[in-house]
């Protein structure tokens, strides 16, 4: 057991508070990944965003080591939620 997990509502409340106080930009997305991972008791979380034509990984928690960022597969395939 990894310890007590937050209830889904508690995760949403914390996420809303974090996003509401964050500055605009990439930091908001990184904070979102951290809050979701910690709130769900997950070992990691990824946030993917779309530019209208393709998906890209915008944030991951915990931060990965330096290196190239992965890209989404071609076609209509999306990451599993």
C-alpha positions as CSV (number, residue, x, y, z in Angstrom):
1,X,0.0,0.0,0.0
2,X,1.3,3.4,-0.9
3,X,-0.6,5.2,1.7
4,X,-4.0,7.0,1.8
5,X,-5.3,8.3,-1.5
6,X,-7.3,11.4,-2.0
7,X,-10.9,11.1,-3.0
8,X,-11.6,12.1,-6.7
9,X,-13.4,15.3,-5.5
10,X,-10.5,16.3,-3.3
11,X,-8.1,15.9,-6.3
12,X,-10.4,18.1,-8.4
13,X,-10.6,20.7,-5.7
14,X,-6.8,20.8,-5.3
15,X,-6.3,20.8,-9.1
16,X,-8.7,23.8,-9.4
17,X,-6.9,25.7,-6.7
18,X,-3.5,25.0,-8.2
19,X,-4.5,26.0,-11.7
20,X,-6.4,29.0,-10.4
21,X,-3.3,30.4,-8.7
22,X,-0.8,29.4,-11.4
23,X,0.7,31.8,-13.9
24,X,-0.2,31.2,-17.5
25,X,2.1,29.0,-19.6
26,X,3.9,25.7,-19.2
27,X,4.2,25.9,-15.5
28,X,0.4,25.4,-15.2
29,X,0.5,22.2,-17.2
30,X,3.4,20.9,-15.1
31,X,1.6,21.7,-11.9
32,X,-1.5,19.9,-13.3
33,X,0.5,16.7,-13.9
34,X,2.0,16.8,-10.4
35,X,-1.3,17.4,-8.6
36,X,-3.0,14.6,-10.6
37,X,-0.2,12.1,-9.9
38,X,0.0,13.0,-6.2
39,X,-3.8,13.2,-5.7
40,X,-4.4,9.8,-7.3
41,X,-1.4,8.2,-5.7
42,X,0.1,7.4,-9.1
43,X,3.8,7.0,-9.7
44,X,3.6,9.3,-12.7
45,X,1.3,11.4,-14.8
46,X,1.4,12.8,-18.3
47,X,-0.5,15.7,-19.8
48,X,-0.9,15.6,-23.6
49,X,-2.2,18.6,-25.6
50,X,-3.5,18.9,-29.2
51,X,-2.7,21.7,-31.6
52,X,-5.7,20.6,-33.7
53,X,-3.7,18.2,-35.9
54,X,-1.6,16.1,-33.6
55,X,-0.9,15.4,-29.9
56,X,2.2,16.3,-28.0
57,X,3.3,15.5,-24.5
58,X,3.3,18.8,-22.7
59,X,4.2,17.7,-19.1
60,X,5.1,14.7,-17.1
61,X,5.5,14.2,-13.4
62,X,8.0,13.4,-12.0
63,X,10.2,15.3,-14.5
64,X,12.0,13.0,-16.9
65,X,15.8,13.0,-17.4
66,X,16.9,15.3,-20.3
67,X,16.4,13.9,-23.7
68,X,14.0,14.1,-26.7
69,X,10.3,14.3,-25.9
70,X,8.1,11.5,-27.3
71,X,5.6,12.3,-30.0
72,X,2.1,10.8,-30.4
73,X,1.6,8.0,-33.0
74,X,0.5,9.0,-36.4
75,X,-3.2,8.7,-37.2
76,X,-6.3,8.8,-34.9
77,X,-4.6,6.9,-32.0
78,X,-4.6,8.7,-28.7
79,X,-2.9,7.9,-25.4
80,X,-4.8,5.7,-22.9
81,X,-6.3,7.7,-20.0
